[in-house]
């Protein structure tokens, strides 16, 4: 026996951008069924420059774009707005060339749906967009963390080299000296290393 519960996304704040497909009444009804909150519907045919300002003003939790095919101008607007504040985006298009798909994904679109939008699939597509967005955000956080750690290691290596050169220490002794300085000053190794590098550059003859 199937005991699964009907799909719902209670309270999810959705902005709908209609770019000429005129399916917004059907989408509205399905969003109501899903218990989402439709914050607004913007007409991108009548107001082609309204997407970015609407995202900034309304701050939806998810953007749903319904179009025949995304224009370069729309994707540029979208990329700029998502650069300021990332958020999940579900883009529904009747047709898209491969280069348009790449441009859409590069602008920040989380999920693409081609060849129309069956209303019964909207809930699953919204969930997919939310999940992919969170996955992408996690990957970006991990990448930024890895980049920060790499930059900090490079600072520590440079500072250790300075101590080895100036104080005649071997690698282990120079590293222990850095650790001691960090502990004494209540700072991170990277912060102490950066200060040491700055001091060395100031004192070095030009």
C-alpha positions as CSV (number, residue, x, y, z in Angstrom):
1,X,0.0,0.0,0.0
2,X,1.3,3.5,-0.9
3,X,1.5,5.6,2.3
4,X,3.5,8.5,0.8
5,X,2.3,11.9,1.7
6,X,1.3,14.5,-0.9
7,X,4.3,16.7,-1.8
8,X,4.2,20.2,-0.3
9,X,6.7,23.0,0.3
10,X,4.9,25.1,2.9
11,X,5.8,28.7,3.1
12,X,8.4,28.6,0.3
13,X,8.6,32.2,-1.0
14,X,8.5,32.0,-4.8
15,X,8.9,34.7,-7.4
16,X,7.5,33.8,-10.8
17,X,8.9,35.5,-13.9
18,X,6.7,35.0,-17.0
19,X,8.5,35.6,-20.2
20,X,5.7,35.1,-22.6
21,X,4.5,31.6,-22.0
22,X,1.4,32.8,-20.1
23,X,1.2,29.7,-17.9
24,X,1.2,31.8,-14.7
25,X,-2.5,31.0,-13.8
26,X,-1.7,27.2,-13.9
27,X,1.5,27.7,-12.0
28,X,-0.2,29.8,-9.4
29,X,-2.7,27.1,-8.8
30,X,0.0,24.5,-8.4
31,X,2.0,26.7,-6.1
32,X,-1.1,27.1,-3.9
33,X,-1.6,23.3,-3.9
34,X,2.1,23.0,-2.8
35,X,1.4,25.5,-0.1
36,X,4.1,27.9,-1.4
37,X,3.9,31.6,-1.0
38,X,3.9,33.4,-4.4
39,X,5.4,36.8,-3.7
40,X,4.8,38.3,-7.1
41,X,4.5,37.6,-10.8
42,X,6.6,39.8,-13.1
43,X,6.0,40.0,-16.9
44,X,9.4,39.9,-18.6
45,X,7.8,40.7,-22.0
46,X,6.3,44.0,-20.8
47,X,9.2,44.7,-18.3
48,X,12.3,43.1,-19.7
49,X,14.6,44.9,-17.2
50,X,12.4,44.0,-14.1
51,X,14.1,40.7,-13.1
52,X,17.1,42.1,-11.2
53,X,15.3,44.8,-9.3
54,X,12.5,42.4,-8.4
55,X,14.9,39.8,-7.0
56,X,16.6,42.5,-4.9
57,X,13.4,44.0,-3.7
58,X,11.4,40.9,-2.9
59,X,14.2,38.5,-1.8
60,X,12.4,35.3,-2.8
61,X,13.6,31.9,-1.6
62,X,13.3,30.6,-5.1
63,X,12.9,32.1,-8.6
64,X,10.9,30.3,-11.2
65,X,11.3,31.5,-14.8
66,X,8.9,30.4,-17.5
67,X,10.0,31.2,-21.0
68,X,10.2,30.0,-24.6
69,X,14.0,30.3,-24.5
70,X,16.1,32.5,-22.3
71,X,17.6,35.7,-23.9
72,X,21.1,36.8,-23.3
73,X,19.8,40.0,-21.6
74,X,17.7,38.0,-19.2
75,X,20.6,35.7,-18.3
76,X,22.9,38.7,-17.8
77,X,20.4,40.3,-15.4
78,X,20.0,37.0,-13.6
79,X,23.8,36.5,-13.2
80,X,24.2,40.0,-11.8
81,X,21.4,39.6,-9.3
82,X,22.6,36.2,-8.2
83,X,26.1,37.5,-7.9
84,X,24.7,39.9,-5.2
85,X,22.6,37.3,-3.5
86,X,22.6,33.6,-4.6
87,X,19.3,31.8,-4.6
88,X,17.8,28.7,-6.2
89,X,16.5,29.2,-9.7
90,X,14.2,26.9,-11.7
91,X,14.3,27.8,-15.4
92,X,11.5,26.3,-17.6
93,X,12.0,26.7,-21.3
94,X,10.4,25.3,-24.4
95,X,13.7,25.1,-26.2
96,X,17.3,25.8,-25.5
97,X,20.5,25.4,-27.6
98,X,23.5,23.9,-25.9
99,X,25.2,27.2,-25.6
100,X,22.1,28.7,-23.9
101,X,22.1,25.8,-21.4
102,X,25.7,26.6,-20.6
103,X,25.0,30.3,-20.2
104,X,22.0,29.6,-18.0
105,X,24.0,27.4,-15.7
106,X,26.9,29.9,-15.6
107,X,24.5,32.6,-14.6
108,X,23.4,30.6,-11.6
109,X,20.4,28.6,-12.7
110,X,20.0,25.5,-10.4
111,X,17.7,23.4,-12.5
112,X,16.6,23.4,-16.2
113,X,13.3,22.0,-17.4
114,X,12.9,21.7,-21.2
115,X,9.8,21.2,-23.3
116,X,7.3,22.8,-21.0
117,X,6.1,22.4,-17.4
118,X,3.7,19.6,-16.5
119,X,2.0,21.0,-13.4
120,X,2.2,17.7,-11.6
121,X,6.0,17.8,-11.8
122,X,6.4,21.4,-10.4
123,X,6.8,20.3,-6.8
124,X,9.5,17.8,-7.7
125,X,11.3,20.3,-9.8
126,X,11.2,22.9,-7.1
127,X,12.7,20.4,-4.6
128,X,15.4,19.5,-7.1
129,X,16.3,23.2,-7.6
130,X,16.5,23.6,-3.8
131,X,18.6,20.5,-3.4
132,X,21.0,21.4,-6.2
133,X,21.4,25.0,-5.0
134,X,22.3,23.7,-1.5
135,X,24.7,21.2,-3.0
136,X,26.4,23.9,-5.1
137,X,26.6,26.2,-2.1
138,X,28.3,23.5,0.0
139,X,30.8,22.8,-2.8
140,X,31.6,26.5,-3.1
141,X,32.0,26.9,0.7
142,X,34.4,23.9,0.7
143,X,36.3,25.3,-2.2
144,X,36.7,28.7,-0.5
145,X,37.8,26.9,2.7
146,X,40.4,24.9,0.7
147,X,41.7,28.0,-1.0
148,X,42.0,29.8,2.3
149,X,43.8,26.9,3.9
150,X,46.2,26.8,0.9
151,X,46.9,30.5,1.1
152,X,47.5,30.2,4.8
153,X,49.9,27.3,4.3
154,X,51.9,29.4,1.8
155,X,52.1,32.3,4.3
156,X,53.4,29.9,7.0
157,X,56.0,28.4,4.5
158,X,57.2,31.9,3.6
159,X,57.5,33.0,7.2
160,X,59.3,29.8,8.1
161,X,61.8,30.5,5.3
162,X,62.4,34.0,6.7
163,X,63.1,32.6,10.2
164,X,65.4,30.0,8.7
165,X,67.3,32.6,6.8
166,X,67.5,35.3,9.5
167,X,67.9,33.2,12.6
168,X,69.7,30.2,11.2
169,X,67.0,27.7,12.3
170,X,66.1,24.4,10.6
171,X,62.6,23.8,9.3
172,X,61.3,22.2,12.5
173,X,62.7,24.8,14.8
174,X,61.4,27.6,12.6
175,X,57.9,26.1,12.6
176,X,58.0,25.7,16.4
177,X,59.1,29.3,16.7
178,X,56.1,30.4,14.7
179,X,53.8,28.3,16.8
180,X,55.2,29.8,20.0
181,X,54.7,33.3,18.7
182,X,51.1,32.5,17.7
183,X,50.4,31.0,21.2
184,X,52.0,33.9,23.0
185,X,50.0,36.4,21.0
186,X,46.8,34.5,20.9
187,X,46.8,34.6,17.1
188,X,46.6,32.1,14.3
189,X,49.7,30.8,12.6
190,X,48.6,32.5,9.4
191,X,48.2,35.9,11.2
192,X,51.7,35.7,12.8
193,X,53.2,34.6,9.5
194,X,51.6,37.5,7.6
195,X,53.0,40.0,10.2
196,X,56.4,38.5,9.9
197,X,56.4,38.7,6.1
198,X,55.2,42.3,6.3
199,X,58.0,43.2,8.7
200,X,60.6,41.4,6.6
201,X,59.5,43.4,3.5
202,X,59.7,46.7,5.4
203,X,63.2,46.0,6.7
204,X,64.6,44.6,3.5
205,X,66.8,47.0,1.6
206,X,65.1,48.4,-1.6
